[in-house]
Amino acid sequence: MLSLSGKSFFDIKRNTNRPFIISAFNIRIEVVGTSFFVDAKKRNEAQVIVKSGTVKVSSKWRNVMLTKNQQVDVSDGKLKKTEMTDAERIFEEKPQTLKLEDTPVAEVVQKLQKIYQVRIELGKDVEKNKITTQLQLNDLDNILKELSYLCSCKYEKKNNRHYKLYYEQDKE
């Protein structure tokens, strides 16, 4: 058994004869072959996030099983299980491609903002466009140039964290 105080990422291979168990203050984490993140910095609070596989998290009152893209927040021994919406950000992984089929450009921009941690402004009426393409997520400037081409609009890089897609008549 491993005692943990702090943050750590684990990638554990399954061994049914010898389970990997972590004790973090008032919770117990039993690993069934997985990769996951534990944040147990405070005595009565912790968080476990599963990247792959299955993890069992226990407190005095309850047990929960977590699988890929699930997390549990622990506060005073109470467990609250939720689905992850931003696992790529947590594990610092970015998808390699983004496949879009009749997807509203506003939805595409939301995904790009999360992946690249930037602000992308949409000018008037640009959000009405829908996109069908597959984007290679290796260069944001090239992605935005492609979106501007597909939407027949203009693209402007305001700074390294702020971009804008707009129609010429709407330029401020």
PyMOL commands that set and color helices and strands:
alter all, ss='L'
color gray80, all
select helices_A, chain A and resi 87-90+105-116+126-128+140-151+168-170
alter helices_A, ss='H'
color red, helices_A
select strands_A, chain A and resi 2-3+6-12+20-24+27-42+45-58+63-67+70-75+78-83+97-104+119-122+130-136+154-159+162-166
alter strands_A, ss='S'
color yellow, strands_A
deselect
rebuild
show_as cartoon
